[in-house]
């Protein structure tokens, strides 16, 4: 360093937590409500040699602070916190552990598991209460002061809520085996912005990429011991830091720039970017976990602890700990993080993992919890896309449909009901109709519209679409957990043979059901979400929990891509984009009166309106859905659903009808006239358009 380090730090400013370059120096601010003293440790550029140690000023309003003049971006540092080590009271301070700043935007070092990371004495009968005296600085991750990035491009994509089609994708998995992308870019941020990838997204018709976690995450010790990694990345340590695994360069500044370049390139093509964020827990695990950051700085403030034994953690995440979101400083941390990713990294929104945690209070989940109110009032986040995984592992954790404001909720009821309808005929017509028409029983309250329901048939966890028609049970042996992990009893069907089959009849049935499932998803009322690879017929060989598979098993298999299925997805989404009746932003009505209303009428195959007794007839599955708007001169649509293994005859409403989409003949370009009764093949969804009026129904 060319500038000599001073003997002491000046008092710092308190307005922004973390390390920030300002006024010719670096300002440091750290929160801790229970620490007695916090030290700032400065290191050389490689993070291997400690240069100086300073006591931060404070605490002032629970903030420790200091200003270092003459220095700027590139300064490497860590923190040490002094205070009581009394686990029963919730405090686990250990100044022998170098801690990562929770606000670190750049992280240097390569984490490796070592006993020195633990704040307590391993292997001792009373070890949980005995402070481990080993220093972990040599192997600890360290923060690096980050320089501000160039200003964002002013123009962001403008996608209407009713036009949004989400594409859930893993950054590496999408391109790791895609030969259309240069080898040096595969698995990297840059690959998602490569012209070949953008062409794929736009040809499909998706509007919004929902990226699996891109924050700095750790692989859990048991995985590392088995020679595996946490491929999905739901084990965050650095919430402000982009994951270096997906960058071409390891330098943290380059990682940030590569992420930003990806976002800019996608924005230039009109594509939105949503990132998966994991604010329900951290990588520090339960009371037996390491002391890496939050635990060492203020365990009792950052984490939700058991009331009768504060040495233990609430585990609503099923990952060992739960962040105490209702603490004002933790709320601030989450909001600061969201603002950073929107204002500096350019993302358009967030998918919140196990989002019920965000609204937990002492009395359970509350849609008016302080975090939600603060989020709604934040001007920087006012237009951010907010998607909730509306459950967690705690009491009363299932909250689908109860998230406030403009949140969109993952709708697993849609997933399971639609799959049972097409795969097992185990869903009543009433349940299927509710899900297809926006799940009004879950979402039609307050100001919420049907677009609040994120409809999906597959996601990163669970069977891929291809595996839903190949496997009757999960096959997770490769994960090394004796097939105990992953969801049991997923709605699926193998049509006679478990796994791949050369039987032409079985293959044809599987293909037909896949097309019908995709069409149901993409034409349903709500916000559709497509899992990356489902358009290719991608299989994970029956593994429904590939979280630890950074292998071809979890990567998209482009060499065996089903071009016909891909074309089908494009065709269905093109119809959705062209036909306002199929992406109506408001709830359906019985008879349209206002110009912005669309009516829906459900019919039985005999042409009659569905009656109460029809909805619950367990032996009847075929169904028709008629849609029309106020203007009598605009065409009507009729959707015909036949999940049965035999063809079904439908009596059509009066008028002249053309078939504009038929999952039984996916490559058909013409629109043939339909005669009534119309025979709809097995496992088929057809869409008809009325081109000449008959008597009004």
For each residue, the residues with C-beta under 8 A, 3 or more apart:
1: 4 5 51 71
2:
3: 70 71
4: 1
5: 1 42 51 52 68
6: 9 68 69
7:
8: 54
9: 6 12 28 40 54 55 56 57 66 67 68
10: 66 67 68 69
11: 57 65 66 67
12: 9 27 28 29 56 57 65 66 67
13: 16 22 27 29 65 67
14: 29 60 61 63 65
15: 29
16: 13 20 27 29
17: 29 30 31 63 102 103 332 333 336
18: 28 29 101 102 103 104 105 240
19: 26 27 28 75 77 101 103 104 143 145 146
20: 16 26 27 145
21: 25 26 27 72 73 145 147 148
22: 13 25 26 27
23: 27 67
24: 69 70
25: 21 22 67 68 69 70 71 72
26: 19 20 21 22 67 68 71 72 75 145
27: 12 13 16 19 20 21 22 23 65 66 67
28: 9 12 18 19 40 56 65 66 67 68 77
29: 12 13 14 15 16 17 18 63 64 65
30: 17 38 56 63 64 65 79 101 297
31: 17 62 63 64 297 298 301 329 333
32: 35 38 59 62 64 81 83 297 298 301
33: 62 298 300 301 329
34: 83 84 90 91 93 298 300 301
35: 32 38 59 64 81 82 83 93 297 298
36: 82 83 84 93
37: 55 56 64 81 82 83
38: 30 32 35 55 56 58 64 79 80 81 82 297
39: 53 54 55 56 79 80 81 82 95
40: 9 28 53 54 55 56 66 77 79
41: 50 52 53 77 78 79 80 98 137
42: 5 50 51 52 53 54 75 76 77
43: 46 47 48 49 50 51 76 77 78 142
44: 47 48 49 51 76
45: 74 76
46: 43 49 76 108
47: 43 44 76 108 109 142
48: 43 44 138
49: 43 44 46
50: 41 42 43 53 137
51: 1 5 42 43 44
52: 5 41 42
53: 39 40 41 42 50 80
54: 8 9 39 40 42 66 68
55: 9 37 38 39 40
56: 9 12 28 30 37 38 39 40 64 65 66
57: 9 11 12 60 64 65 66
58: 38 63 64 65
59: 32 35 62 63 64
60: 14 57 63 65
61: 14
62: 31 32 33 59 329
63: 14 17 29 30 31 58 59 60
64: 29 30 31 32 35 37 38 56 57 58 59
65: 11 12 13 14 27 28 29 30 56 57 58 60
66: 9 10 11 12 27 28 40 54 56 57
67: 9 10 11 12 13 23 25 26 27 28
68: 5 6 9 10 25 26 28 54 71 75
69: 6 10 24 25
70: 3 24 25
71: 1 3 25 26 68 75 145
72: 21 25 26 75 145 147
73: 21 144 145 146 147 253
74: 45 144 145 147
75: 19 26 42 68 71 72 144 145
76: 42 43 44 45 46 47 108 142 143 144 145
77: 19 28 40 41 42 43 101 142 143 144 145
78: 41 43 98 99 100 101 137 140 142 143
79: 30 38 39 40 41 98 99 100 101 297
80: 38 39 41 53 95 96 97 98 99
81: 32 35 37 38 39 93 94 95 99 296 297 298
82: 35 36 37 38 39 93 95
83: 32 34 35 36 37 91 93
84: 34 36 89 91 93
85: 91 92 93 94 119 129 131
86: 89 90 91
87: 90 91 92 120 128 129 287 310 311
88: 309 310 311
89: 84 86 300 310
90: 34 86 87 299 300 305 310 311
91: 34 83 84 85 86 87 299 300
92: 85 87 119 120 291 295 296 299
93: 34 35 36 81 82 83 84 85 296 299
94: 81 85 97 119 131 132 291 296
95: 39 80 81 82
96: 80 131 132 133 134 135 136
97: 80 94 117 119 132 135 136 140 291 292 296
98: 41 78 79 80 135 136 137 140 142
99: 78 79 80 81 140 291 292 293 296 297
100: 78 79 104 107 140 141 142 143 237 238 292 293
101: 18 19 30 77 78 79 104 143 293
102: 17 18 239 240 293 294 297 333
103: 17 18 19 240 333 336
104: 18 19 100 101 107 143 144 238 240 241
105: 18 143 146 240 241 252 256 340
106: 143 144 145 146 241 252 253 255 256
107: 100 104 141 142 143 144 216 238 241 244 252
108: 46 47 76 141 142 143 144 252
109: 47 139 140 141 142
110:
111: 139 141 218
112: 139
113: 117 221 224 290
114: 117 136 139
115: 118 122 132 134
116: 132 134 135 136 139
117: 97 113 114 136 139 140 290 291 292
118: 115 122 132 289 290 291
119: 85 92 94 97 131 132 290 291 295 296
120: 87 92 127 128 129 130 131 132
121: 124 127 130 131 132
122: 115 118 127 132
123: 127
124: 121 127 130
125:
126: 129 130
127: 120 121 122 123 124 130
128: 87 120 287 311
129: 85 87 120 126
130: 120 121 124 126 127
131: 85 94 96 119 120 121
132: 94 96 97 115 116 118 119 120 121 122
133: 96
134: 96 115 116
135: 96 97 98 116 138
136: 96 97 98 114 116 117 139 140
137: 41 50 78 98 140
138: 48 135
139: 109 111 112 114 116 117 136
140: 78 97 98 99 100 109 117 136 137 292
141: 100 107 108 109 111 237 238 292
142: 43 47 76 77 78 98 100 107 108 109
143: 19 76 77 78 100 101 104 105 106 107 108
144: 73 74 75 76 77 104 106 107 108 252
145: 19 20 21 26 71 72 73 74 75 76 77 106
146: 19 73 105 106 252 253 256
147: 21 72 73 74 253
148: 21 344
149: 256 257 260 344 345
150:
151:
152: 260 264 343 344 346
153: 156 264 267 268 346
154:
155: 267
156: 153 267 272 346 348
157: 207 267 270 271 272 348
158:
159: 163 164 207 208 270 272
160: 163 164 585
161: 164 449 451 527 585
162: 451 583 584 585
163: 159 160 207 577 583
164: 159 160 161 207 208 272 451 527
165: 205 206 207 208 522 527 528 529 530 573 576
166: 206 207 208 210 274 387 454 527 528 529 530
167: 201 204 206 208 209 210 529 530 532
168: 210 212 456 459 460 529 530 531 532
169: 173 174 192 209 210 211 212 532
170: 173 174 211 212 231 232 460 532 554
171: 174 187 188 189 191 192 211 212 214 243 246
172: 175 176 187 188 231 245 246 550 555
173: 169 170 176 231 532 533 554 555 556
174: 169 170 171 178 191 192 197 532 556
175: 172 178 181 185 186 187 188 191 192 194 197 556
176: 172 173 186 187 552 555 556
177: 186 552 555 556 557 558 559
178: 174 175 181 186 191 196 197 556 558
179: 558 559
180: 196 558
181: 175 178 185 186 191 194 196 197
182: 185 186 194
183: 186
184: 248
185: 175 181 182 188 190 191 194 248
186: 175 176 177 178 181 182 183 191
187: 171 172 175 176 191 246
188: 171 172 175 185 191 246 247 248 258
189: 171 192 193 246 247 258 259 261 262
190: 185 193 194 248 258 261 262
191: 171 174 175 178 181 185 186 187 188 194 197
192: 169 171 174 175 189 197 209 211 262 266
193: 189 190 197 198 261 262 264 265 266
194: 175 181 182 185 190 191 197 198
195: 198 199
196: 178 180 181 199 200
197: 174 175 178 181 191 192 193 194 200 201
198: 193 194 195 201 202 265 266 269 271
199: 195 196 202 203
200: 196 197 203 204
201: 167 197 198 204 206 209 269 271
202: 198 199 205 269 271
203: 199 200 570
204: 167 200 201 530 535 566 569 570 573
205: 165 202 569 570 573 574 576 577
206: 165 166 167 201 209 271 530 573
207: 157 159 163 164 165 166 270 271 272
208: 159 164 165 166 167 271 272 273 274 348 385
209: 167 169 192 201 206 266 271 272 273 274
210: 166 167 168 169 274 275 276 351 387 529
211: 169 170 171 192 214 273 274 275 276
212: 168 169 170 171 232 233 276 460
213: 217 232 233 234 236 243 275 276 277 278 353
214: 171 211 233 242 243 246 259 275 276
215: 233 236 238 239 240 241 242 243 275 277 278
216: 107 236 237 238 239 241 242 243 244
217: 213 230 233 234 235 236 237 238 243 283
218: 111 230 235 237 283
219: 223 224 228 229 230 235
220: 223 224 230 235 283 285
221: 113 224 225
222: 225 226
223: 219 220 226 228 229 230 548
224: 113 219 220 221 227 228 229
225: 221 222
226: 222 223 480 548
227: 224
228: 219 223 224 479 480 548 549 550
229: 219 223 224 548 550
230: 217 218 219 220 223 233 234 235 547 548
231: 170 172 173 546 547 548 549 550 554
232: 170 212 213 460 546 547
233: 212 213 214 215 217 230 236 243
234: 213 217 230 276 278 319 353 547
235: 217 218 219 220 230 278 283 319
236: 213 215 216 217 233 239 278 282 283
237: 100 141 216 217 218 282 283 284 292 293
238: 100 104 107 141 215 216 217 241
239: 102 215 216 236 277 279 333 337
240: 18 102 103 104 105 215 337 340
241: 104 105 106 107 215 216 238 252 255
242: 214 215 216 246 247 255 256 258 259 345
243: 171 213 214 215 216 217 233 246 247 255
244: 107 216 247 250 252 255
245: 172
246: 171 172 187 188 189 214 242 243 258
247: 188 189 242 243 244 250 254 255 258 259
248: 184 185 188 190 254 258
249: 254 255 258
250: 244 247 254 255
251: 254 255
252: 105 106 107 108 144 146 241 244 255 256
253: 73 106 146 147 256 257
254: 247 248 249 250 251 257 258
255: 106 241 242 243 244 247 249 250 251 252 258 259
256: 105 106 146 149 242 252 253 259 260 345
257: 149 253 254 260 261
258: 188 189 190 242 246 247 248 249 254 255 261 262
259: 189 214 242 247 255 256 262 263 345
260: 149 152 256 257 263 264 345 346
261: 189 190 193 257 258 264 265
262: 189 190 192 193 258 259 265 266 273
263: 259 260 266 267 273 345 346 347
264: 152 153 193 260 261 267 268 346
265: 193 198 261 262 268 269
266: 192 193 198 209 262 263 269 271 272 273
267: 153 155 156 157 263 264 270 271 272 273 346
268: 153 264 265
269: 198 201 202 265 266
270: 157 159 207 267
271: 157 198 201 202 206 207 208 209 266 267
272: 156 157 159 164 207 208 209 266 267 348 349 385
273: 208 209 211 262 263 266 267 346 347 348
274: 166 208 209 210 211 347 348 349 350 351 385 387
275: 210 211 213 214 215 341 347 349 350 351
276: 210 211 212 213 214 234 350 351 353
277: 213 215 239 337 338 341 350 351 352 353
278: 213 215 234 235 236 281 353 354
279: 239 323 325 334 337 352 353 357 358
280: 316 317 319 322 323 353 354 355 357 358 392
281: 278 317 319 320 321 322 323 354
282: 236 237 293 294 302 321 323
283: 217 218 220 235 236 237 292
284: 237 289 290 291 292 293 294 295 320 321
285: 220 288 289 290 319 320 321
286: 289 312 313 315 320 321
287: 87 128 311 312 313
288: 285
289: 118 284 285 286 295 320 321
290: 113 117 118 119 284 285 295
291: 92 94 97 99 117 118 119 284 295 296
292: 97 99 100 117 140 141 237 283 284 295 296
293: 99 100 101 102 237 282 284 296 297
294: 102 282 284 297 298 299 302 303
295: 92 119 284 289 290 291 292 299 302 303
296: 81 92 93 94 97 99 119 291 292 293 299
297: 30 31 32 35 38 79 81 99 102 293 294 302
298: 31 32 33 34 35 81 294 301 302
299: 90 91 92 93 294 295 296 302 303 305
300: 33 34 89 90 91 303 305 310
301: 31 32 33 34 298 324 327 329 330
302: 282 294 295 297 298 299 323 324 327 330
303: 294 295 299 300 313 314 321 322 323 324
304: 313 314 316 321 322 323 324 360
305: 90 299 300 310 311 312 313 314
306: 309 310 312 313 314
307: 310
308:
309: 88 306 312
310: 87 88 89 90 300 305 306 307
311: 87 88 90 128 287 305
312: 286 287 305 306 309
313: 286 287 303 304 305 306 320 321 322
314: 303 304 305 306 321 322 394
315: 286 318 319 320 321 322 393 394
316: 280 304 322 354 356 357 360 392 393 394 397
317: 280 281 320 321 322 354 357 392 393
318: 315 393
319: 234 235 280 281 285 315
320: 281 284 285 286 289 313 315 317
321: 281 282 284 285 286 289 303 304 313 314 315 317
322: 280 281 303 304 313 314 315 316 317 357 394
323: 279 280 281 282 302 303 304 330 357
324: 301 302 303 304 327 330
325: 279 330 331 334 357 358 359 360 369 371
326: 330 331 360 361 362 369 370 371
327: 301 302 324 330 331
328: 331 332 370
329: 31 33 62 301 332 333
330: 301 302 323 324 325 326 327 333 334
331: 325 326 327 328 334 335 370 371 374
332: 17 328 329 335 336
333: 17 31 102 103 239 329 330 336 337
334: 279 325 330 331 337 338 358 371
335: 331 332 338 339 374 375 378 381
336: 17 103 332 333 339 340
337: 239 240 277 279 333 334 340 341
338: 277 334 335 341 342 350 375 378 381 384
339: 335 336 342 343 378 380 381
340: 105 240 336 337 343 344 345
341: 275 277 337 338 344 345 347 350
342: 338 339 345 346 347 348 380 381 384
343: 152 339 340 380
344: 148 149 152 340 341
345: 149 242 256 259 260 263 340 341 342
346: 152 153 156 260 263 264 267 273 342
347: 263 273 274 275 341 342 350
348: 156 157 208 272 273 274 342 384 385
349: 272 274 275 384 385 386 387
350: 274 275 276 277 338 341 347 384 385 386 387
351: 210 274 275 276 277 387 388 389
352: 277 279 355 358 386 387 388 389
353: 213 234 276 277 278 279 280 389
354: 278 280 281 316 317 357 389 391 392 393
355: 280 352 358 359 388 389 390 391 392 403
356: 316 359 360 365 390 391 392 394 397 398 399
357: 279 280 316 317 322 323 325 354 360 392 394
358: 279 280 325 334 352 355 369 371 372 388
359: 325 355 356 365 366 367 369 371 372 399 403
360: 304 316 325 326 356 357 364 365 366 369 392 394
361: 326 364 365 366 369
362: 326
363: 366
364: 360 361 395 396
365: 356 359 360 361 369 396 397 399 402
366: 359 360 361 363 369
367: 359 372 402 403 404
368: 372 373 404
369: 325 326 358 359 360 361 365 366 372 373
370: 326 328 331 373 374
371: 325 326 331 334 358 359 374 375
372: 358 359 367 368 369 375 376 403 404 405
373: 368 369 370 376 377
374: 331 335 370 371 377 378
375: 335 338 371 372 378 381 386
376: 372 373 404 405
377: 373 374
378: 335 338 339 374 375 381 382
379: 382
380: 339 342 343
381: 335 338 339 342 375 378 384
382: 378 379
383:
384: 338 342 348 349 350 381
385: 208 272 274 348 349 350 408
386: 349 350 352 375 405 406 407 408
387: 166 210 274 349 350 351 352 407 408 409 410 454
388: 351 352 355 358 403 407 408 409 410
389: 351 352 353 354 355 410
390: 355 356 398 399 400 401 402 403 409 410
391: 354 355 356 397 398 399 400 412
392: 280 316 317 354 355 356 357 360 397
393: 315 316 317 318 354 397
394: 314 315 316 322 356 357 360 397
395: 364
396: 364 365 399
397: 316 356 365 391 392 393 394
398: 356 390 391
399: 356 359 365 390 391 396 402 403
400: 390 391 409 410 411 412 413 442
401: 390 409 439 442 443 445 448 452 453
402: 365 367 390 399 409
403: 355 359 367 372 388 390 399 407 409 452
404: 367 368 372 376 407
405: 372 376 386
406: 386
407: 386 387 388 403 404 452
408: 385 386 387 388 451 452 453 454 527
409: 387 388 390 400 401 402 403 442 443 452 453 454
410: 387 388 389 390 400 454 456 459 529
411: 400 414 415 435 439 442 453 454 455 456 526
412: 391 400 415 416
413: 400 416 417 435 439 442
414: 411 417 418 435 439 453 455 456 457 524 526
415: 411 412 418 419 455 456 457 458 459 462
416: 412 413 419 420 491
417: 413 414 420 421 427 431 432 434 435
418: 414 415 421 422 427 432 435 436 455 457 517 520 521 524
419: 415 416 422 423 424 457 468 490 491 492 517
420: 416 417 423 424 425 426 427 491
421: 417 418 424 425 426 427 431 432 520 621 641 643
422: 418 419 513 516 517 520 643 683
423: 419 420 426 468 469 491 492 493 513 517
424: 419 420 421 427 491 493
425: 420 421 621 643 644
426: 420 421 423 491
427: 417 418 420 421 424 431 432
428: 431 432 615 616 617 618
429: 432 433 602 610 614 615 616 617 620 621 623
430: 433 434 615 616
431: 417 421 427 428 434 435
432: 417 418 421 427 428 429 435 436 623 641
433: 429 430 436 437 602 610 615 623 625
434: 417 430 431 437 439 440 441
435: 411 413 414 417 418 431 432 439 455 524
436: 418 432 433 520 524 525 625
437: 433 434 440 450 524 525 588 600 625
438: 443 444 450 453 524 525 526 587 588
439: 401 411 413 414 434 435 442 443 450 453 526
440: 434 437 443 444 450 587
441: 434 444
442: 400 401 409 411 413 439 453
443: 401 409 438 439 440 448 449 450 452 453
444: 438 440 441 448 450 587
445: 401 448
446:
447:
448: 401 443 444 445 452
449: 161 443 452 585 586 587
450: 437 438 439 440 443 444 453 525 526 584 585 586 587
451: 161 162 164 408 526 527 585
452: 401 403 407 408 409 443 448 449 526 527
453: 401 408 409 411 414 438 439 442 443 450 525 526 527
454: 166 387 408 409 410 411 526 527 528 529
455: 411 414 415 418 435 521 524 526 527 528 529
456: 168 410 411 414 415 459 521 528 529 530 531
457: 414 415 418 419 465 468 517 518 520 521 534
458: 415 462 463 464 465 468 531 534
459: 168 410 415 456 462 529 531
460: 168 170 212 232 531
461: 486 487 544 545 547
462: 415 458 459 486 487 490 544 545
463: 458 467 468 471 474 490 492 540 542 544
464: 458 467 468 531 533 534 538 539 540
465: 457 458 468 469 514 517 518 531 534 537
466: 469 470 514 534 537 538 539
467: 463 464 470 471 492 539 540 541 542 543 544
468: 419 423 457 458 463 464 465 471 490 491 492 493 514 517
469: 423 465 466 492 493 494 495 509 510 513 514
470: 466 467 494 498 499 500 501 510 539 542
471: 463 467 468 474 475 492 494 498 499 542
472: 492 493 494 498
473: 498 542
474: 463 471 483 486 487 488 490 542 543 544 545
475: 471 483 541 542 543
476: 479 481 483 485 486 542 543 544 545
477: 482 483
478: 543 549 553
479: 228 476 483 485 486 543 545 546 547 548 549
480: 226 228 548
481: 476 484 485
482: 477
483: 474 475 476 477 479 486
484: 481
485: 476 479 481 545
486: 461 462 474 476 479 483 543 544 545
487: 461 462 474 490 544 545
488: 474
489:
490: 419 462 463 468 474 487 544
491: 416 419 420 423 424 426 468
492: 419 423 463 467 468 469 471 472
493: 423 424 468 469 472 513
494: 469 470 471 472 497 498 499
495: 469 501 506 509 510
496: 501 503 506
497: 494 501 503 506
498: 470 471 472 473 494 542
499: 470 471 494 541 542
500: 470 539
501: 470 495 496 497 506 507 510
502: 507
503: 496 497 506 507
504: 507 508
505: 508 509
506: 495 496 497 501 503 509 510
507: 501 502 503 504 510 511
508: 504 505 511 512
509: 469 495 505 506 512 513 645 682 683
510: 469 470 495 501 506 507 513 514
511: 507 508 514 515 565
512: 508 509 515 516 663 664 681 682 683 684
513: 422 423 469 493 509 510 516 517 683
514: 465 466 468 469 510 511 517 518 537 565
515: 511 512 518 519 565 568 663 666 685
516: 422 512 513 519 520 641 643 663 683 684 685
517: 418 419 422 423 457 465 468 513 514 520 521
518: 457 465 514 515 521 522 530 534 535 565 568 569 572
519: 515 516 522 523 568 572 661 663 685 687
520: 418 421 422 436 457 516 517 523 524 641 685
521: 418 455 456 457 517 518 524 528 530
522: 165 518 519 528 530 569 572 573 576
523: 519 520 572 575 576 582 639 685 687
524: 414 418 435 436 437 438 455 520 521 528
525: 436 437 438 450 453 584 588
526: 411 414 438 439 450 451 452 453 454 455
527: 161 164 165 166 408 451 452 453 454 455
528: 165 166 454 455 456 521 522 524
529: 165 166 167 168 210 410 454 455 456 459
530: 165 166 167 168 204 206 456 518 521 522 534 535 569
531: 168 456 458 459 460 464 465 534
532: 167 168 169 170 173 174 535 538 556
533: 173 464 536 538 556 557
534: 457 458 464 465 466 518 530 531 537 538 569
535: 204 518 530 532 565 566 569
536: 533 556 557 558 560 561 562 565 566
537: 465 466 514 534 560 561 562 565
538: 464 466 532 533 534 556 557 561
539: 464 466 467 470 500 542 557
540: 463 464 467 543 544 546 549 553 554
541: 467 475 499 553
542: 463 467 470 471 473 474 475 476 498 499 539
543: 467 474 475 476 478 479 486 540 546 549 553 554
544: 461 462 463 467 474 476 486 487 490 540
545: 461 462 474 476 479 485 486 487
546: 231 232 479 540 543 549 553 554
547: 230 231 232 234 461 479
548: 223 226 228 229 230 231 479 480
549: 228 231 478 479 540 543 546 553 554
550: 172 228 229 231 554
551: 554 555
552: 176 177 555 557
553: 478 540 541 543 546 549
554: 170 173 231 540 543 546 549 550 551
555: 172 173 176 177 551 552
556: 173 174 175 176 177 178 532 533 536 538
557: 177 533 536 538 539 552 560 561
558: 177 178 179 180 536 561
559: 177 179
560: 536 537 557
561: 536 537 538 557 558 566
562: 536 537 565 566
563: 566 567
564: 567 568 666 667
565: 511 514 515 518 535 536 537 562 568 569
566: 204 535 536 561 562 563 569 570
567: 563 564 570 571 666 667
568: 515 518 519 564 565 571 572 663 666
569: 204 205 518 522 530 534 535 565 566 572 573
570: 203 204 205 566 567 573 574
571: 567 568 574 575 661 666
572: 518 519 522 523 568 569 575 576 661
573: 165 204 205 206 522 569 570 576 577
574: 205 570 571 577 578
575: 523 571 572 578 579 582 660 661 687
576: 165 205 522 523 572 573 579 582 583
577: 163 205 573 574 583
578: 574 575
579: 575 576 582 583 637
580: 583 584 629
581: 584 598 627 628 629 637
582: 523 575 576 579 627 637
583: 162 163 576 577 579 580
584: 162 450 525 580 581 588 598
585: 160 161 162 449 450 451
586: 449 450 596 597 598
587: 438 440 444 449 450
588: 437 438 525 584 598 599 600 627
589: 592 593 597 598 599 600
590: 599 600 601
591: 599
592: 589 597 598 599 628 629 630
593: 589 597 630
594: 597 630
595: 630 631
596: 586
597: 586 589 592 593 594 629 630
598: 581 584 586 588 589 592 627 628 629
599: 588 589 590 591 592 627 628 629
600: 437 588 589 590 625 626 627
601: 590 609 625 626 697
602: 429 433 609 610 623 624 625 626
603: 607 608 609 610 623 624 625 626 653
604: 607 608 609 610 614 620 622 623 624
605: 622 623 624 648 649 650 651
606: 651
607: 603 604 624 650 651 652 653 676
608: 603 604 611
609: 601 602 603 604
610: 429 433 602 603 604 614 615 623
611: 608 614 615
612: 615 616
613: 616 617
614: 429 604 610 611 617 620
615: 428 429 430 433 610 611 612
616: 428 429 430 612 613
617: 428 429 613 614 620
618: 428
619:
620: 429 604 614 617
621: 421 425 429 641 642 643 644
622: 604 605 640 641 642 643 644 648 650 680
623: 429 432 433 602 603 604 605 610 640 641
624: 602 603 604 605 607 638 639 640 641 650
625: 433 436 437 600 601 602 603 638 639 641
626: 600 601 602 603 636 637 638 639 653 697
627: 581 582 588 598 599 600 636 637 638 639
628: 581 592 598 599 634 636 637
629: 580 581 592 597 598 599 634
630: 592 593 594 595 597
631: 595 634
632: 693 696
633:
634: 628 629 631
635: 689 690 691
636: 626 627 628 653 655 689 690
637: 579 581 582 626 627 628 687 688 689 690
638: 624 625 626 627 652 653 657 687 688 689 690
639: 523 624 625 626 627 685 686 687 688
640: 622 623 624 650 678 680 684 685 686 687 688
641: 421 432 516 520 621 622 623 624 625 685
642: 621 622 647 648 680 681 682 683 684 685
643: 421 422 425 516 621 622 683
644: 425 621 622 648 682 683
645: 509 682 683
646: 682
647: 642 679 680 681 682
648: 605 622 642 644 679 680
649: 605 677 678 679 680
650: 605 607 622 624 640 676 677 678 679 680
651: 605 606 607 676 677
652: 607 638 655 657 674 676 677 678 688
653: 603 607 626 636 638 690 694 697
654: 694 695 697
655: 636 652 690 691 692 693 694
656: 673 690 691 692 694
657: 638 652 673 674 676 688 689 690 691
658: 671 672 673 674 688 689 691
659: 662 668 671 672 674 686 687 688
660: 575 671 687 688 689
661: 519 571 572 575 685 686 687
662: 659 665 666 668 684 685 686 687
663: 512 515 516 519 568 666 683 684 685 686
664: 512 680 681 683 684 686
665: 662 668
666: 515 564 567 568 571 662 663
667: 564 567
668: 659 662 665 672
669:
670:
671: 658 659 660 689
672: 658 659 668
673: 656 657 658
674: 652 657 658 659 678 688
675: 678
676: 607 650 651 652 657
677: 649 650 651 652
678: 640 649 650 652 674 675 686 688
679: 647 648 649 650
680: 622 640 642 647 648 649 650 664 684 686
681: 512 642 647 664 684
682: 509 512 642 644 645 646 647
683: 422 509 512 513 516 642 643 644 645 663 664
684: 512 516 640 642 662 663 664 680 681
685: 515 516 519 520 523 639 640 641 642 661 662 663
686: 639 640 659 661 662 663 664 678 680
687: 519 523 575 637 638 639 640 659 660 661 662
688: 637 638 639 640 652 657 658 659 660 674 678
689: 635 636 637 638 657 658 660 671
690: 635 636 637 638 653 655 656 657 693
691: 635 655 656 657 658
692: 655 656
693: 632 655 690 696
694: 653 654 655 656
695: 654
696: 632 693
697: 601 626 653 654
